Amino acid sequence: MTRPAAALAPFLLALSLIAGPALADPSGAVTHSLYSCAGNETLDVVYVTPDSGDSYAVVLEEDELLPMVQVRSASGAVYEPVSRDYQYQLATKGNEATLYATTDGKEEAVKSDCKTSG
């Protein structure tokens, strides 16, 4: 298994755990996005967007899968962790994304200026 394919396998497992009902609905969508970010970084995200119910994102960050659920946002899409053990937030708009982390009450971008080619 190549490295990109190996990285995708845990995504699919996580998706089946957090979004089983959404995946069972054939009218929903599962999308993999690989973003190119500032500092030659990448941001790897799988989105689950059913026609109804919650939308999810699973982010691969520092060899950990971060399952997130979409929350209300004035513009674009914002995802917050499903587990309170994680202090990350993913903000997206169009083909752009930023991953934030909160440490000691201070939020900072850990992956910024991220863009997909499409």
Secondary structure, 3 states (H helix, E strand, C coil): CCHHHHHHHHHHHHHHHHCHHHHHCCCCEEEEEEEEEHHHEEEEEEEEECCCCCCEEEEEECCEEEEEEEECCCCCEEEEECCCCCCEEEEEECCEEEEEEEECCEEEEEEEEEECCC
